[in-house]
Amino acid sequence: MPIDQAVHDALRGVIDPELGDNIVDLGMVKRIEIADDGRADITISLTTAGCPLRAQLMDDVRRHASKVPGVSEVAVHFGEMTADQKKSLMARARWKARDPIPTDIPMTTRVIAVASGKGGVGKSSVSANLAVALASRGLIVGVLDADIGGYSIPRMLGIDGKVSADKDSDGAVRMHPIEKRIGDGTLRVVSMGSIEGAEEDEAIMLRGLMLNRAVQHFLEDVAWGDLDYLIIDMPPGTSDIQMGLARMLPRSEVVIVTTPALGAQKVATRAADMAQKGYLRVAGVIENMTSFTCTHGDTYALFGEGGGERLAADIGVPLLGQIPLSPAVASGGDSGAPVALSDDPAGVAFVELADVITAQEVPATEMAGCTARLLESVEAALGPK
């Protein structure tokens, strides 16, 4: 395949987070030029010259294009769309946006789905400790346990109560998350394990459609209130719930959890591939169980080395953090005292991970953004849905 075509295909992994679609299909890739020395000059057409997504798109374009064999350097340039191009882009965006469900989740909330290709990599412990580390910064963090049949978030966060419910002014039943204070911050948690009648040692036996409907219920019928972040603990694999989330909450970002082992990395690649095929932005990779350090100071890579770095490089996203293997992670999860609140090396790593997450330049998805604002302004021109 010619290099320019390979770069073009690689850019399908760059997602406009406001529109939930890749920049190739949105018609934003104006020009790709490859020099003899492998330098790629890529021109991206924006809906407005001052688009607040400019820095994020530049970073994502560089990451995806630079992994194409033969590309030595990537230079990103920006132009502005014509009126007809903007109209075509918005028509496609509005068509794609016909399915999302109404939720109480503010548009300013950053939604992060923690996913993995397989079980056993510590996805739920990462979800719980990341949420705690974010809340400890004084933020309001929602935690949605989307692993309906394998829920574990209530125990990991030390939550024993059940969600409450009442009827709103229209007579619709609304659930209220369980709240827990973390320093100056707040956790708001909803899990199948926090529903009245659910017992920790009893199986939840639901078919795929009902599993997906349960997650929709948690998104649609819960009064989440103001949130800075919503952390979604996904079930492992690439099945009904993962596909449903891409449809129901297309502004979600995905972080992929893997262990250092090559086998785990290859399986995790499938989770990233599914996210990208569902037009969800993959924000990065977290490597869990990186290494174990004995009390005498020697470090052992019990599960191999380099899986997180290899996965991040393969899918063109950053490695967000590496969490060391520590007995305190398991003991904290069992007792409801997350390691992120301790000075254990794993706890420190989770705090650093939260620092990286909050430092990422991802604008809030609201109508002040360039493409979302444009969508509102051309509704009349496009006609009724």
Stockholm file with secondary structure:
# STOCKHOLM 1.0

chainA/1-385         MPIDQAVHDALRGVIDPELGDNIVDLGMVKRIEIADDGRADITISLTTAGCPLRAQLMDDVRRHASKVPGVSEVAVHFGEMTADQKKSLMARARWKARDPIPTDIPMTTRVIAVASGKGGVGKSSVSANLAVALASRGLIVGVLDADIGGYSIPRMLGIDGKVSADKDSDGAVRMHPIEKRIGDGTLRVVSMGSIEGAEEDEAIMLRGLMLNRAVQHFLEDVAWGDLDYLIIDMPPGTSDIQMGLARMLPRSEVVIVTTPALGAQKVATRAADMAQKGYLRVAGVIENMTSFTCTHGDTYALFGEGGGERLAADIGVPLLGQIPLSPAVASGGDSGAPVALSDDPAGVAFVELADVITAQEVPATEMAGCTARLLESVEAALGPK
#=GR chainA/1-385 SS CCHHHHHHHHGGGCEETTTTEETTTTTCEEEEEECTTSEEEEEEEESSTTCTTHHHHHHHHHHHHHTSTTCCEEEEEEEECCHHHHHHHHHHHHHHTTSCCCCSSCTTSEEEEEECSSSSSCHHHHHHHHHHHHHTTTCEEEEEECCSTTCCHHHHTTCCCCCEEEECTTSCEEEECEEEEETTEEEEEECGGGSTTCCTTSCCCCCHHHHHHHHHHHHHSBCCCSCSEEEEECCSSSSHHHHHHHHHCTTCEEEEEECSSHHHHHHHHHHHHHHHHTTCEEEEEEEESCCEECTTSCEECTTCSCHHHHHHHHHTCCEEEEECCCHHHHHHHHHTCCGGGSCSHHHHHHHHHHHHHHHSCCCCCSTTSHHHHHHHHTHHHHCCC
#=GC SS_cons         CCHHHHHHHHGGGCEETTTTEETTTTTCEEEEEECTTSEEEEEEEESSTTCTTHHHHHHHHHHHHHTSTTCCEEEEEEEECCHHHHHHHHHHHHHHTTSCCCCSSCTTSEEEEEECSSSSSCHHHHHHHHHHHHHTTTCEEEEEECCSTTCCHHHHTTCCCCCEEEECTTSCEEEECEEEEETTEEEEEECGGGSTTCCTTSCCCCCHHHHHHHHHHHHHSBCCCSCSEEEEECCSSSSHHHHHHHHHCTTCEEEEEECSSHHHHHHHHHHHHHHHHTTCEEEEEEEESCCEECTTSCEECTTCSCHHHHHHHHHTCCEEEEECCCHHHHHHHHHTCCGGGSCSHHHHHHHHHHHHHHHSCCCCCSTTSHHHHHHHHTHHHHCCC
//
